[in-house]
Each structure stands twice: as structure tokens, then as C-alpha cells.
Amino acid sequence: MPLGLGLAVLSALSFGLSGPFAKALIDAGWSAGGAVLVRLGGAAVVLALVLAAVRPGVVAAVRADGLALLLYGVLAMAGVQVAFFNAVRYMPVSVALLLEYLGPIVVIGWVWLVRRQPPSPRTLLGGVVAMLGLTLVVEVWTGVGLRWEGVAWGLLAAACQASYFLVADRAGATTPPLVLAGVGMGVGVMTVALLGLVGLLPVVVDVAAAPVLLGGADIGWPAAAVVLVLVSTVFAYLTGVAAIARIGASRGSLVALLEVVASAVASWLLLAEVPSAMQVAGGVLILAGVVLTRSARPAAVAAV
């Protein structure tokens, strides 16, 4: 396997662990905001050390793309993770992730309506297929099933994920990916901390909470937090950045879809979450629709 493709696969698999490990912490008494704060805060410290060593021109990037970096940190870092981690409070991790991966469809609508760039027939087909898949995932015909709070948070995660594409598309031309990730992490953790301080976002990190259960065993909160920070954030972002440099954003974004599969398998093995057959079918349609839209228009790789 070529190095670039291998790095992209490792990145997607690493990102796929974030949902199960975060949900284990939330089930143990942490708030979604607390899990995000620990994940972003720990990763921001590690990436700050990397940036200090590499010195890829942070000051110049902030001067050139300050607004884009701010939006990236608030929406693409803090927003998408707060929304996703809140979604998993009400629904299985795999279903929440599938809802989040409607983000590319939001991008299509934005580019069409705001930038006046009509999508290609292939892109439109992908959007229709993905929306059909969404109806199967949420099982709209039952009137019950998934809680509306989880669906709302999942769709908000999709909107924030869309901001990842749009902002990265603007800033990526002049800002090194490592700077984008590092500065974005810093802005994201400050955003979550500020929301917690003013009382708009519950930030609870309960180290004396109930057991953190994964695979039927109590692994303890330190182990879960370390995996969340080092594996599913730092390692995942750095391998993703390295992969994009070798295989390009378009191909990298397609490989990133493995995150959904990795998260579903990890949730099954670690949390015993098994989606219904109809939701699996809907997930396949969503992924097929996203593949169609992404293959029609290059985009930056996205992550939870």
C-alpha cells in the first residue's frame, strides 16, 4: 500500500475511535462539553509543542487568514465536536456520525445558492441519494425511534462540518495544514472554555464518576482521555495532514469515509451498539451519496 494511502487509512481509523471513547466518558458522568474540552485542550497543547518545534509560519498565517482561522476554530473544531458529542447522548455513535456526514450536502447547497455555482448532475444525484439515506437512518415513518434532540444535534454537526470544507477551501491555499489544525485547536478550546464559563455549555469533567466501560471492562477515565487526545485527535490529524500532502484532498476525503465504518465497528465491539438493518441500509445510501458528491468536487478531508 502506498505511504500516502496508508496514512489516510490510519487517520480515518483513528478518528473513528473518538465517538465510542467520548460516549464512554459521557455515560460515566462527563458532559459533552467536558469531553470536547479535554480532547481539544490536550490536543492543542501537543500541537502547540509541535508548532514551536517546526515553526511553519504561524504569525504570518494569522495575519493573512486571521478571520478564516477564527471561524475554523469556532465552527469546524469546537462546533462540530460539541454537536457530535451531544448527538451521541441520544443516539448510537454510528447513526450520529452518519448524520454528521451530510455536511458535504450542505456545502453543495451553499455553493449553489451563495456562490451561484450550480452543481453537476452527478452531484445532484449524490445529494438525492444521501437525503434518501437520511430518511432511512432516522426512520421518519415510525414517528418514534430516534429522539429529536439527537437528530437536531447531528444535523448541527453536519452544518459545522460543512464549515470545515468551506473555510479550509479558502484558507488552505495560503495557510499550512499544520498551522490550520494547531491554531484551530487553540481557538476551539478557548471557545468551549468561554461557553462553559458563561454557562451556555455545561462543562463537566467528573474524574470521580462512574466506571468508564468499554468492551465490558472499566478502563478508567485517564486511559479513555489519552486515547481521545493522542490517538483520535493528534495522531489522526497529523496522519491526515501528511496523507493529504501525498495523495491530495479529493482522494483523501474519499478515504476519510472509512471513519464511519471504523466508528460503527468500534461502537459494536466496545459499546455493543448495533444499528437496525434499515439504518444500515440508510447509512450505505448516505455514504454512496457523499462519494458521488465528493468525486464530483474536490474538498478538504473532514474529521469528528
Legacy VTK file of the C-alpha trace (Angstrom):
# vtk DataFile Version 3.0
C-alpha trace
ASCII
DATASET POLYDATA
POINTS 304 float
0.000 0.000 0.000
1.410 3.453 -0.934
2.518 5.551 2.044
0.002 8.331 1.424
-2.938 5.948 1.193
-1.762 4.085 4.284
-1.578 7.319 6.274
-5.086 8.274 5.138
-6.449 4.908 6.280
-4.712 5.250 9.655
-6.177 8.739 10.041
-9.728 7.578 9.303
-9.435 4.594 11.657
-8.077 6.845 14.419
-10.851 9.384 14.010
-13.362 6.544 14.189
-12.414 5.857 17.813
-13.459 9.307 19.027
-17.189 8.574 19.231
-17.032 5.365 21.329
-14.411 6.710 23.744
-16.210 10.048 24.148
-19.541 8.313 24.721
-17.978 6.094 27.386
-16.837 9.221 29.236
-20.259 10.876 28.803
-22.037 7.751 30.090
-19.684 7.869 33.101
-20.884 11.339 34.056
-18.883 13.760 31.912
-20.762 16.349 29.903
-20.352 16.522 26.137
-18.691 19.907 26.623
-16.277 18.413 29.130
-15.256 15.661 26.710
-14.703 18.233 23.956
-12.686 20.478 26.283
-10.365 17.628 27.274
-9.995 16.439 23.682
-9.288 19.866 22.188
-7.294 21.118 25.164
-4.975 18.140 25.292
-4.521 18.144 21.525
-3.918 21.904 21.473
-1.060 21.536 23.972
0.568 18.754 21.952
0.189 20.593 18.635
1.491 23.814 20.193
4.690 21.968 21.068
4.876 20.609 17.504
4.363 24.081 16.031
7.017 25.535 18.341
9.483 22.928 17.084
8.595 23.068 13.387
7.909 26.836 13.169
5.834 26.742 9.947
4.973 30.446 9.984
2.106 30.798 12.449
2.288 34.590 12.764
2.258 35.097 9.011
-0.705 32.748 8.641
-2.678 34.548 11.356
-2.051 37.890 9.678
-3.075 36.598 6.267
-6.050 34.421 7.266
-6.973 35.526 10.777
-10.742 35.568 10.211
-10.707 32.208 8.460
-8.680 30.655 11.292
-11.108 32.104 13.844
-14.135 30.680 12.031
-12.334 27.381 11.575
-11.648 27.089 15.305
-15.134 28.122 16.425
-17.177 26.121 13.919
-15.033 23.344 12.451
-13.249 22.461 15.698
-15.467 23.421 18.642
-18.841 23.440 16.886
-18.646 20.101 15.120
-17.357 18.264 18.186
-19.788 19.822 20.661
-22.673 18.982 18.326
-21.444 15.440 17.632
-20.720 14.593 21.273
-24.162 15.908 22.259
-25.742 13.816 19.490
-24.235 10.601 20.885
-26.009 11.295 24.175
-29.307 10.488 22.434
-28.436 8.005 19.672
-25.882 5.363 18.669
-22.474 6.693 17.665
-22.695 5.308 14.135
-26.057 6.991 13.478
-24.791 10.339 14.816
-21.748 10.065 12.578
-23.888 9.312 9.540
-25.937 12.432 10.204
-22.746 14.475 10.532
-21.557 13.194 7.171
-24.391 15.063 5.485
-22.008 18.039 5.721
-20.946 17.771 2.047
-24.604 18.123 1.018
-24.768 21.395 2.961
-21.664 22.535 1.079
-23.373 21.823 -2.244
-26.364 23.943 -1.258
-24.148 26.792 -0.055
-22.043 26.841 -3.212
-25.186 26.701 -5.353
-27.189 29.409 -3.565
-24.464 31.746 -2.309
-21.659 31.372 -4.838
-24.064 30.853 -7.752
-22.262 27.729 -8.919
-24.862 25.109 -9.917
-23.890 21.523 -9.060
-23.284 18.919 -11.729
-25.935 16.246 -12.409
-23.704 13.726 -10.598
-23.535 15.984 -7.561
-27.321 16.443 -7.538
-27.773 12.677 -7.764
-25.450 12.247 -4.789
-27.486 14.731 -2.769
-30.761 12.957 -3.529
-29.275 9.558 -2.639
-27.872 10.907 0.645
-31.183 12.510 1.637
-32.992 9.242 0.920
-30.486 7.517 3.159
-31.153 10.076 5.893
-34.867 9.239 5.902
-33.980 5.575 6.458
-31.494 6.361 9.235
-33.952 8.475 11.247
-36.891 6.149 10.328
-39.223 9.091 9.738
-42.211 6.848 9.005
-42.314 5.441 12.536
-42.925 8.714 14.358
-40.721 7.378 17.153
-37.301 5.761 17.135
-34.559 8.351 17.327
-35.036 11.274 19.706
-35.439 14.639 18.042
-32.692 16.137 20.238
-30.158 13.676 18.828
-31.267 14.332 15.247
-31.023 18.108 15.812
-27.513 17.845 17.243
-26.489 15.508 14.417
-27.712 17.935 11.757
-25.948 20.810 13.538
-22.766 18.719 13.395
-23.322 18.386 9.641
-23.634 22.164 9.284
-20.442 22.692 11.286
-18.672 20.021 9.250
-19.694 21.934 6.140
-17.909 24.968 7.557
-14.771 22.802 7.676
-14.909 22.365 3.905
-15.773 25.978 3.151
-13.218 27.579 5.476
-10.448 25.115 4.629
-11.142 25.707 0.940
-10.476 29.413 1.487
-7.584 29.270 3.951
-5.865 26.139 2.685
-4.344 27.937 -0.288
-2.177 30.164 1.922
-2.116 28.531 5.367
-0.107 25.322 6.023
-2.394 22.448 7.156
-0.444 22.015 10.398
-0.994 25.681 11.262
-4.685 25.373 10.376
-5.060 22.406 12.731
-2.926 23.822 15.542
-4.406 27.319 15.612
-7.879 25.871 15.089
-7.437 23.629 18.130
-6.378 26.614 20.230
-9.352 28.711 19.138
-11.670 25.741 19.616
-10.617 25.029 23.185
-10.936 28.733 24.093
-14.423 28.743 22.580
-15.549 25.738 24.615
-13.985 27.146 27.790
-15.690 30.525 27.269
-19.079 28.908 26.666
-18.582 26.929 29.855
-17.618 29.995 31.893
-20.714 31.967 30.847
-22.968 28.987 31.492
-24.092 28.380 27.899
-22.407 24.985 27.691
-22.203 22.555 30.624
-18.544 21.594 31.003
-18.308 18.708 33.468
-15.137 16.648 33.767
-16.012 14.218 36.560
-12.872 12.244 37.393
-14.714 10.541 40.249
-17.597 9.467 38.049
-18.948 6.004 37.372
-16.745 3.384 35.690
-15.711 4.152 32.104
-16.912 0.983 30.407
-15.602 -0.153 27.049
-15.873 -3.727 25.902
-17.473 -4.586 29.232
-14.411 -3.518 31.249
-13.656 -0.391 33.263
-10.618 1.172 31.565
-10.647 4.294 33.756
-11.016 7.902 32.597
-7.267 8.601 32.162
-6.890 5.829 29.567
-10.023 6.956 27.721
-8.859 10.586 27.730
-5.378 9.673 26.488
-6.816 7.705 23.562
-9.239 10.534 22.776
-6.462 13.153 22.764
-3.417 11.353 21.368
-4.937 8.749 19.053
-8.238 10.113 17.753
-7.129 13.762 17.647
-3.378 14.418 17.455
-2.360 11.251 15.609
-5.476 11.356 13.436
-4.936 14.980 12.391
-1.211 14.656 11.772
-1.539 11.473 9.689
-4.415 13.116 7.818
-2.308 16.192 7.054
0.571 14.011 5.876
-1.777 11.929 3.724
-3.319 14.965 2.005
0.152 16.247 1.139
0.812 12.948 -0.676
-2.493 11.910 -2.264
-4.401 15.195 -2.437
-7.537 16.463 -0.718
-10.028 14.880 -3.100
-8.724 11.336 -2.739
-8.054 11.848 0.951
-11.667 12.882 1.548
-12.883 9.648 -0.019
-10.614 7.551 2.204
-11.903 9.550 5.198
-15.279 7.875 4.723
-13.707 4.831 6.385
-14.223 6.758 9.629
-17.919 5.864 9.503
-17.137 2.162 9.119
-14.426 2.283 11.794
-16.752 4.054 14.227
-19.573 1.592 13.588
-17.296 -1.409 14.171
-15.713 0.173 17.274
-19.157 1.022 18.687
-20.300 -2.537 18.085
-17.239 -4.060 19.764
-16.796 -1.539 22.599
-20.346 -0.291 23.306
-22.498 -3.147 21.945
-24.359 -0.661 19.730
-25.874 -2.396 16.729
-27.943 -0.262 14.302
-31.077 -1.718 12.724
-30.968 -3.232 9.243
-32.905 -0.242 7.885
-30.421 2.185 9.436
-27.525 0.211 7.935
-29.200 0.484 4.518
-29.679 4.209 5.061
-26.046 4.560 6.053
-24.936 2.842 2.852
-27.049 5.289 0.824
-25.633 8.293 2.696
-22.082 7.126 2.069
-22.871 6.432 -1.584
-24.328 9.923 -1.966
-21.340 11.540 -0.292
-18.950 9.581 -2.539
-20.807 10.874 -5.588
-20.695 14.495 -4.411
-17.074 14.375 -3.326
-15.903 12.717 -6.501
-17.611 15.497 -8.413
-15.950 18.323 -6.488
-12.585 18.247 -4.658
-12.812 19.009 -0.973
-10.668 19.008 2.127
-10.727 15.966 4.318
-13.140 16.226 7.245
-12.954 14.709 10.796
-15.102 14.242 14.451
LINES 1 305
304 0 1 2 3 4 5 6 7 8 9 10 11 12 13 14 15 16 17 18 19 20 21 22 23 24 25 26 27 28 29 30 31 32 33 34 35 36 37 38 39 40 41 42 43 44 45 46 47 48 49 50 51 52 53 54 55 56 57 58 59 60 61 62 63 64 65 66 67 68 69 70 71 72 73 74 75 76 77 78 79 80 81 82 83 84 85 86 87 88 89 90 91 92 93 94 95 96 97 98 99 100 101 102 103 104 105 106 107 108 109 110 111 112 113 114 115 116 117 118 119 120 121 122 123 124 125 126 127 128 129 130 131 132 133 134 135 136 137 138 139 140 141 142 143 144 145 146 147 148 149 150 151 152 153 154 155 156 157 158 159 160 161 162 163 164 165 166 167 168 169 170 171 172 173 174 175 176 177 178 179 180 181 182 183 184 185 186 187 188 189 190 191 192 193 194 195 196 197 198 199 200 201 202 203 204 205 206 207 208 209 210 211 212 213 214 215 216 217 218 219 220 221 222 223 224 225 226 227 228 229 230 231 232 233 234 235 236 237 238 239 240 241 242 243 244 245 246 247 248 249 250 251 252 253 254 255 256 257 258 259 260 261 262 263 264 265 266 267 268 269 270 271 272 273 274 275 276 277 278 279 280 281 282 283 284 285 286 287 288 289 290 291 292 293 294 295 296 297 298 299 300 301 302 303
